[in-house]
Amino acid sequence: MKKLTYLLAFLPFIAFNTLAQNKTKPNVLFIAIDDLKPMLGCYGESHVHSPNIDKLALSGTVFLANYCQQAVCAPTRASLLTGQRPDYTQIWDLKTLIRDKVPNILTLPQYFRQQGYTTSGIGKVFDSRSVDKNADEASWSIPYLKLENNDFAKGFNKPFNSYYQSQELIRLIESFKEQGIKNGLKGKELVDFVENGRRPLYEAIDVPDDAYIDGANTLKAIQQIKKLKTEGNPFFMAVGLTKPHLPFVAPKKYWDLYERSSLKLAEFQALAAGAPEFAFQASNELVNQYILPSGERMPTGYSPKSEELQRLLLHGYYASVSYTDAQVGLLLAALKEQALDQNTIIVLWGDHGWHLGDHTMWAKHSNFEQATRAPLLFSAPGFKGGQKVKSISEFVDVFPTLAELAGLQIPEGLAGKSLVPAMKNPSFKVKEFAQSQYPRLNDQAMGYAIRTEQFRMVTWFKGEFHHTKIKSDNPVIGLELYDYKKDPLEKENLALKAEYAGILKQHQDILTQFMNTQNQSR
């Protein structure tokens, strides 16, 4: 009995001491942005209105040469959120579940949950097509947050298929419905036909930010942050913002920030000389899912879109970036209002780049610079602000970096390296190259890219990678090499130029060693 009394006397102290220790752990605000390329003021793009992300950059570190592992939503998110490359996760498409392939894989929020953090999320963090219906239930200590009708601005319901129901959208829905009825569809088949029909390219109407999904998600995330603070446990709060992903839907005030006629078109709008045609993509996401303002289908093929359409696309992309930037500003302001800004690690990333007309391409889905280079910013207590790192980083580096910043042991077996040394000394070089990849030829080939400081080499291997490993001795069906010092726009493939033979071999050797190491660990 004396021993029990003694233990009970110390329980309040133990509980208080545990809480005190938890409070010293930094919180994490994890901001994922869909289709955001490094077209921001803090990346030198002064024509883009991004004051809030730029302000975050002034308090943190911007990684200028950061690359994704595969330039499409589900694979790149699966890679970043597990710290593993696509050939390990086996997520190369938009339909495979991560845990169907690697059941015991460890995710970033799951690891923080295991370390005593309260983990919560809202919006698009994982791609919904690669996780369970609860956004990977193992990752979250709080059930994943979802929007209800009352989460939107007063007088507004949840948008239909990303849009607030403007007159243009209502007209389009009615036309699809009429067409479906003529085709004999009814019930669920008719609903699916209407919802999956080609959609308007954009919407620019005068509505509050939270009439749309990103604005509503941001306000709900802020309420969750306030709640998490009162609970006293360190938290990992993930917020996924969907714009500037197509369709370009943003309140009119963000469109009004830009003069369409003054927007600069892509300088190089042709296929790179000497490159295999399958290395390019024919803007299929844009062409197959969206219609022109006239109601007609998008022009297809590898030729530049009309100047009028290009300017509309640029205008929509920039307006959507500025809308998202405003939501980031609300999140940052909420941290400050809750006195959490001094003890919260913030990481902000866009899941891959985006072609804006270069090489005639729009959207992502390639191994080229504009698709693979993606923004990455960290702000953490105790680190200088306004830093810019020029050396190479990759999204597989995010997991180990956040672990080290939070004072946690870095799990063994991750594919990336911690970027903390570069945050301490921006001239420090963490790694010599980044690796990206993309499938082609109906999944009968995979292109592996090695990006060094000056060059990108891509080797295209033949092989059914969904069934067997691609190895370095698989048949090679294409080679690319680009010199970014002499040819930053990737106008010419140099792989077959005699004077670049040594550079090509050097990069092929890097890839061979990389692939052999990866295949041994998978």
Secondary structure, 3 states (H helix, E strand, C coil): CHHHHHHHHHHHHHHHHHHHHHHHCCEEEEEEECCCCCCCHHHCCCCCCCHHHHHHHHCCEEEEEEECCCCCHHHHHHHHHHCCCHHHHCCCCCCCCHHHHCCCCCCHHHHHHHCCCEEEEEECCCCHHHCCCCCCHHHCCCCCECCCHHHCCCCCCCCECCECCCHHHHHHHHHHHHHHHHCCCCHHHHHHHHHCCCEECEECCCCCHHHCHHHHHHHHHHHHHHHHHHHCCCEEEEEEECCCCCCEECCHHHHCCCCHHHCCCCCCCCCCECCCHHHCCCCHHHHHHEECCCCCECCCCCCCCCHHHHHHHHHHHHHHHHHHHHHHHHHHHHHHHCCCHHHEEEEEEECCCCEECHHHCEECCCCCHHHHECCEEEECCCCCCCEEEEEEEEHHHHHHHHHHHCCCCCCCCCCCCCCHHHHHCCCCCCCCCEEEEEEECCCCEEEEEEECCCEEEEEEEECCCCCCCCCCCCCEEEEEEEECCCCCCCCECCCCCHHHHHHHHHHHHHHHHHHHHHHHHC
